[in-house]
């Protein structure tokens, strides 16, 4: 099995390498290197359609902090934050209409990645779309606004490389730093479902397809 040392090769080499590698980062956690590349065209086209209907926005946390990451959603529910708290809602509060339906390409990739990582019967009903510009970051946090913690989380990286931070079940636990690039998919669930995680400040760069940004698609079952 290839190690994450492969990540030191060039972007071109990674995107033309043959089968995706599967690294295990402890029980219930897997990195599927390059797993999304075969669906790249459909993913990017679907992403464009979704954010045209529900534009990206920098949400405000309950404490009044405006997030550096721009967000949107698709699916039957969307994750939102404002001064009243964190929650899922069926309505896009800015557009005042339901979130766009989850594209078929999104759903298929999420289910396939979960199965590849050992989680069968994953039913994603929401996808949080994050756009990172250089310098944007996401602090360590747990995904715990969902009702069913038996369902895994699937995270797809598109665009610029990033450093994914993986902690333990307590905020003070040691953090792993995982380099992820365009097409990589991370999956975690089971005993790892509530691991703290985040993204280090994004380094500047230029991706040949997406430009000076990184998109992250996070699939969950929230209902």
C-alpha positions as CSV (number, residue, x, y, z in Angstrom):
1,X,0.0,0.0,0.0
2,X,1.4,3.4,-0.9
3,X,2.2,5.7,2.1
4,X,1.2,9.4,2.3
5,X,4.8,10.1,1.2
6,X,3.3,9.9,-2.2
7,X,1.8,13.3,-1.5
8,X,5.3,14.8,-2.0
9,X,5.0,14.2,-5.8
10,X,3.8,16.8,-8.1
11,X,0.1,17.5,-8.6
12,X,0.3,16.3,-12.2
13,X,1.9,13.0,-11.1
14,X,-0.8,12.4,-8.4
15,X,-3.7,13.1,-10.8
16,X,-2.4,10.7,-13.5
17,X,-1.3,7.9,-11.1
18,X,-3.3,4.7,-11.4
19,X,-5.4,3.3,-8.6
20,X,-6.3,5.4,-5.6
21,X,-4.4,4.4,-2.4
22,X,-6.2,3.7,0.9
23,X,-4.4,4.7,4.1
24,X,-5.8,3.9,7.5
25,X,-5.3,6.6,10.2
26,X,-6.6,4.5,13.1
27,X,-9.8,2.6,13.7
28,X,-12.7,4.1,11.8
29,X,-10.6,6.6,9.7
30,X,-9.4,6.3,6.2
31,X,-7.7,8.5,3.5
32,X,-8.7,7.5,0.0
33,X,-6.0,9.2,-2.1
34,X,-7.3,10.4,-5.5
35,X,-10.7,8.6,-5.0
36,X,-12.7,11.5,-6.5
37,X,-10.6,12.1,-9.6
38,X,-12.7,9.8,-11.9
39,X,-15.8,11.9,-11.1
40,X,-13.9,15.3,-11.4
41,X,-15.9,16.7,-14.3
42,X,-19.3,15.9,-12.9
43,X,-18.3,17.1,-9.4
44,X,-17.1,20.5,-10.7
45,X,-20.1,21.0,-12.9
46,X,-22.5,20.1,-10.1
47,X,-20.7,22.3,-7.7
48,X,-21.1,25.2,-10.0
49,X,-24.8,24.6,-10.4
50,X,-25.3,24.4,-6.6
51,X,-23.5,27.6,-5.7
52,X,-25.3,29.5,-8.5
53,X,-28.6,28.6,-6.8
54,X,-27.4,29.0,-3.2
55,X,-24.3,31.3,-3.2
56,X,-21.4,30.9,-0.9
57,X,-21.5,33.2,2.2
58,X,-19.3,33.8,5.3
59,X,-21.5,32.9,8.1
60,X,-21.4,34.3,11.7
61,X,-20.9,32.1,14.7
62,X,-23.0,32.4,17.9
63,X,-20.2,34.5,19.4
64,X,-20.4,37.0,16.6
65,X,-17.2,35.9,14.7
66,X,-17.5,36.0,10.9
67,X,-15.9,32.8,9.5
68,X,-13.1,33.0,7.1
69,X,-14.5,30.0,5.1
70,X,-17.4,30.7,2.7
71,X,-20.1,28.1,2.9
72,X,-23.2,26.8,1.2
73,X,-25.2,23.5,1.2
74,X,-27.2,21.1,-0.8
75,X,-29.5,18.2,0.1
76,X,-32.6,18.0,2.2
77,X,-30.9,19.9,5.0
78,X,-28.2,22.5,5.3
79,X,-25.9,23.4,8.1
80,X,-26.0,27.0,9.2
81,X,-24.7,29.2,12.0
82,X,-25.7,32.6,13.2
83,X,-26.1,34.5,16.5
84,X,-28.8,32.0,17.6
85,X,-26.6,28.9,17.3
86,X,-25.5,26.0,15.1
87,X,-28.1,23.9,13.5
88,X,-29.5,22.2,10.3
89,X,-32.3,23.9,8.4
90,X,-34.4,22.9,5.4
91,X,-34.4,26.5,4.2
92,X,-31.5,28.5,2.9
93,X,-31.9,31.6,5.1
94,X,-30.4,34.0,2.5
95,X,-32.4,32.7,-0.5
96,X,-35.5,31.9,1.6
97,X,-36.1,28.7,-0.2
98,X,-35.1,25.0,0.2
99,X,-31.4,24.2,-0.4
100,X,-30.6,22.7,-3.9
101,X,-31.1,19.0,-4.2
102,X,-28.0,16.9,-3.8
103,X,-26.5,16.2,-7.2
104,X,-26.4,12.5,-8.2
105,X,-22.6,12.7,-8.7
106,X,-22.2,14.0,-5.1
107,X,-24.4,11.3,-3.6
108,X,-22.8,8.5,-5.6
109,X,-19.3,9.5,-4.7
110,X,-20.1,9.9,-1.0
111,X,-21.7,6.4,-0.8
112,X,-18.9,4.8,-2.8
113,X,-16.2,6.4,-0.6
114,X,-18.0,5.3,2.6
115,X,-18.2,1.7,1.3
116,X,-14.6,1.7,0.3
117,X,-13.7,2.8,3.8
118,X,-15.8,0.0,5.3
119,X,-19.1,1.8,6.0
120,X,-22.0,0.3,4.2
121,X,-25.5,1.7,4.1
122,X,-24.4,5.3,4.4
123,X,-27.3,7.6,3.5
124,X,-26.0,11.2,3.0
125,X,-28.8,13.7,3.2
126,X,-26.7,16.9,3.4
127,X,-23.5,18.2,1.8
128,X,-21.8,21.2,3.3
129,X,-19.7,23.1,0.7
130,X,-16.7,25.1,2.1
131,X,-14.6,27.4,0.0
132,X,-11.1,28.3,1.4
133,X,-9.1,31.2,0.0
134,X,-5.4,31.6,1.0
135,X,-5.2,32.2,4.7
136,X,-8.7,30.8,5.5
137,X,-8.8,28.1,8.2
138,X,-11.2,26.0,10.2
139,X,-10.6,25.6,13.9
140,X,-10.7,22.2,15.6
141,X,-14.2,21.1,16.2
142,X,-16.5,18.0,16.4
143,X,-19.4,17.4,14.1
144,X,-22.2,16.8,16.6
145,X,-25.2,18.7,15.3
146,X,-26.4,15.4,13.7
147,X,-28.9,13.0,15.3
148,X,-27.3,9.7,14.2
149,X,-23.6,9.3,15.1
150,X,-23.6,5.8,13.6
151,X,-23.3,7.3,10.1
152,X,-19.8,8.3,8.9
153,X,-18.6,11.6,7.6
154,X,-17.2,11.8,4.1
155,X,-14.9,14.8,3.2
156,X,-13.9,15.5,-0.4
157,X,-11.0,17.8,-1.3
158,X,-11.0,19.8,-4.6
159,X,-8.5,22.5,-5.6
160,X,-5.5,23.7,-3.7
161,X,-3.6,21.3,-1.3
162,X,-4.5,21.7,2.4
163,X,-3.3,20.4,5.8
164,X,-6.2,18.5,7.5
165,X,-5.9,18.4,11.3
166,X,-7.1,15.2,12.9
167,X,-7.3,15.1,16.7
168,X,-8.8,12.7,19.2
169,X,-12.1,12.6,21.1
170,X,-10.9,15.3,23.5
171,X,-9.9,18.8,22.4
172,X,-6.5,18.5,24.0
173,X,-5.6,15.2,22.3
174,X,-2.6,15.1,20.0
175,X,-3.3,16.2,16.5
176,X,-2.2,14.5,13.3
177,X,-1.4,16.7,10.2
178,X,-2.6,15.1,7.0
179,X,-1.7,16.6,3.6
180,X,-4.7,16.3,1.2
181,X,-4.8,17.3,-2.4
182,X,-7.3,17.6,-5.3
183,X,-9.3,14.4,-5.5
184,X,-8.5,13.0,-2.0
185,X,-11.4,11.7,0.2
186,X,-11.3,11.3,4.0
187,X,-13.8,9.1,5.7
188,X,-14.3,8.7,9.5
189,X,-17.0,7.0,11.6
190,X,-17.7,4.4,14.2
191,X,-15.5,5.0,17.3
192,X,-13.8,7.9,15.4
193,X,-17.0,9.7,14.5
194,X,-16.6,12.4,17.0
195,X,-12.9,13.0,16.5
196,X,-11.9,16.7,16.6
197,X,-10.8,18.0,13.1
198,X,-10.0,21.2,11.3
199,X,-8.0,22.8,8.5
200,X,-4.8,24.7,8.9
201,X,-4.5,28.2,7.2
202,X,-4.6,27.5,3.5
203,X,-1.3,28.3,1.7
204,X,-1.4,30.4,-1.5
205,X,-1.1,28.6,-4.8
206,X,-2.8,28.0,-8.2
207,X,-4.7,24.9,-9.1
208,X,-4.9,24.4,-12.9
209,X,-8.6,23.7,-12.8
210,X,-9.9,25.7,-9.9
211,X,-7.5,28.5,-9.3
212,X,-6.4,30.0,-6.0
213,X,-9.0,28.3,-3.8
214,X,-9.9,25.0,-2.2
215,X,-13.4,23.5,-2.0
216,X,-14.3,20.9,0.5
217,X,-17.5,18.8,0.2
218,X,-18.6,17.3,3.6
219,X,-21.3,14.6,3.5
220,X,-23.3,13.6,6.5
221,X,-26.6,12.1,7.5
222,X,-28.2,14.8,9.6
223,X,-31.8,13.8,9.9
